[in-house]
Amino acid sequence: MKAPPLKTYLPRSLLPRTILIVMVPLIALQLVVAFVFVQRHFEGVTRQMTRSIAREIAVAQQVIDTSPTAAIAQLRLQNLSEPLAITLDLEPLETVSGDNLRLWYDLSGRALIQEMTALLGPDLRVDLRSNDRMVDARLQTDRGVLHAIIPRVRVTASNPHQLLVLMIVVSLVLAAIAILFLRNQMRPILDLADAADAFGKGRSVPFRPAGAEEVRRAGNAFLSMRARIERAIEQRTLMLSGVSHDLRTPLTRMKLTLALADDMPEAAEMNRDLNEMERMLDAFLAFAKGDQMEEMQEVDLPGLIAELAEQAARSGILLETSVQVETPGAATMPLREAAIRRALTNLVNNAARHASRVRLTLRLTQRAANFIVEDDGPGVPEDKREEVMRPFTRLDTARNQDKGAGVGLGLAIAQDVARSHGGALDLSDSPDLGGLRCVFRIPR
């Protein structure tokens, strides 16, 4: 089984990744340095204190060797125990056996055993495992075994972990300060990301570059790009407004001419052609202008659905509506209301033109508002769904035109409006009605 890549275990956000990259090597280095320093320091202290105790045990051994009898030696050891603060005892009939004992994590105990064995000889056995607060030493002498019990604090430092605790506390304080500074350095990047995300959703929020030089450069580049895009949109809108005026003038003149020539047999047909041209011109201008010049405002989405149902009823369309709220308090969100209304109207009219039953569902979640338009018409083949959303595309073989032909801009306008809000328009088959299902999704 292949192991997952390392990046799957890394945090997704930049701040935790930065902290991880900075802190892990520092912590590892500090642990290694602390271990080496503390181990050497306290091992040296332990060896020095052990040599002092070993000399005292050597004195006790000399007392035993110079005593005429074991009883006298025992008495002298008792008199010697109190001033040395060591429990000394002579076991005449015993012999030293076994191995030196210590716990596996008792690093200072290893130095203690090595030092005492080096000073007192190989006939010494030390037990540090039975009672970790005491040193149980047994030394073979000519009169038996010298049994010495020494408090552990006399041969090792009383607070061997004090330096480690101090280092950990200081490291935590410094890490907290470093994280605060990192958060301050990350804030301009997050502000830039929020401004770019808002601009992608059609909102222009205030943004001022700050932080490090590289972040400022990125922020200034974003502001320049945003200004160029807004200027291009404004120029396009002004140009198309002029084109609209220039095109409507001859159309109006031609309609007036036809109105004065009612007796012409071709007048009615020419009037229909002019009306069709005017309708196509309106649709083209609505698509070309877009909705970027409209200001964002809080829109009551269930209220918008109700208004669309009333508008459809006035047009003779029976529109089924429903509202599904998965997140409380999510009924409103900032939108370009006129653009959203135009996009949904296009979707509803497009469905009504090719079907007898149309349903509009509003599904509100914490992350998005989903407008779902479904019908029971012939639908659109899966391989044609991307093509049908291109401007001026009409799939006559897939969608019946008996109820009036469009100009092929309804889906294109809806997709353009969705994208200008940072969303998308997805086409699929309706599982309930069997026709086309359009999901108009706007993220929050």
TAQUI-V353268 format. One record per backbone hydrogen bond with DSSP energy under -0.5 kcal/mol. NH is the residue of the N-H (numbers start at 1). CO is the residue of the C=O. If there is no record, write none. Layout:
{{NH	CO} {NH	CO}}
//
This chain:
{{8	5} {9	6} {10	6} {10	7} {17	13} {18	14} {19	15} {20	16} {21	17} {22	18} {23	19} {24	20} {25	21} {26	22} {27	23} {28	24} {29	25} {30	26} {31	27} {32	28} {33	29} {34	30} {35	31} {36	32} {37	33} {38	34} {39	35} {40	36} {41	37} {42	38} {43	39} {44	40} {45	41} {46	42} {47	43} {48	44} {49	45} {50	46} {51	47} {52	48} {53	49} {54	50} {55	51} {56	52} {57	53} {58	54} {59	55} {60	56} {61	57} {62	58} {63	59} {64	60} {65	61} {66	62} {67	63} {67	64} {73	69} {74	70} {75	71} {76	72} {77	73} {78	74} {79	75} {80	76} {81	77} {82	78} {83	79} {84	80} {85	81} {85	82} {86	81} {87	149} {88	86} {89	147} {91	89} {91	145} {92	90} {94	91} {101	126} {106	103} {107	105} {110	106} {111	107} {112	108} {113	109} {114	110} {115	111} {116	112} {117	113} {118	114} {119	115} {120	116} {121	117} {124	121} {125	138} {127	136} {128	101} {128	126} {134	131} {135	150} {136	127} {136	134} {137	135} {137	148} {138	125} {139	146} {140	123} {141	144} {144	141} {145	91} {146	139} {146	144} {147	89} {147	145} {148	137} {148	146} {149	87} {150	135} {150	148} {152	133} {154	151} {155	152} {156	152} {160	157} {162	159} {165	161} {166	162} {167	163} {168	164} {169	165} {170	166} {171	167} {172	168} {173	169} {174	170} {175	171} {176	172} {177	173} {178	174} {179	175} {180	176} {181	177} {182	178} {183	179} {184	180} {185	181} {186	182} {187	183} {188	184} {190	186} {191	187} {192	188} {193	189} {194	190} {195	191} {196	192} {197	193} {198	194} {199	195} {200	196} {201	197} {202	199} {203	198} {205	203} {216	212} {217	213} {218	214} {219	215} {220	216} {221	217} {222	218} {223	219} {224	220} {225	221} {226	222} {227	223} {228	224} {229	225} {230	226} {231	227} {232	228} {233	229} {234	230} {235	231} {236	232} {237	233} {238	234} {239	235} {240	236} {241	237} {242	238} {243	239} {244	240} {245	241} {246	242} {247	243} {248	244} {249	245} {250	246} {251	247} {252	248} {253	249} {254	250} {255	251} {256	252} {257	253} {258	254} {259	255} {260	256} {261	258} {264	261} {267	264} {270	266} {271	267} {272	268} {273	269} {274	270} {275	271} {276	272} {277	273} {278	274} {279	275} {280	276} {281	277} {282	278} {283	279} {284	280} {285	281} {286	282} {287	283} {288	284} {289	285} {290	286} {294	291} {297	335} {299	333} {301	299} {301	331} {304	300} {305	301} {306	302} {307	303} {308	304} {309	305} {310	306} {311	307} {312	308} {313	309} {314	310} {315	311} {316	313} {317	312} {318	316} {319	317} {320	318} {320	358} {322	360} {324	362} {325	323} {326	324} {326	364} {327	364} {330	327} {333	299} {335	297} {337	335} {340	336} {341	337} {342	338} {343	339} {344	340} {345	341} {346	342} {347	343} {348	344} {349	345} {350	346} {351	347} {352	348} {353	349} {354	350} {354	351} {355	351} {358	318} {359	374} {360	320} {361	372} {362	322} {363	361} {363	370} {364	324} {364	362} {365	363} {365	368} {369	442} {370	363} {370	368} {371	369} {371	440} {372	361} {372	370} {373	371} {373	438} {374	359} {374	372} {375	436} {376	357} {378	354} {384	381} {385	381} {385	382} {388	384} {389	385} {389	386} {390	387} {392	408} {393	390} {393	408} {394	392} {396	394} {398	395} {399	395} {400	398} {404	401} {413	409} {414	410} {415	411} {416	412} {417	413} {418	414} {419	415} {420	416} {421	417} {421	418} {422	419} {423	418} {424	441} {426	439} {428	437} {430	435} {431	429} {434	430} {435	375} {437	428} {438	373} {439	426} {439	437} {440	371} {440	438} {441	424} {441	439} {442	369} {444	367}}
//
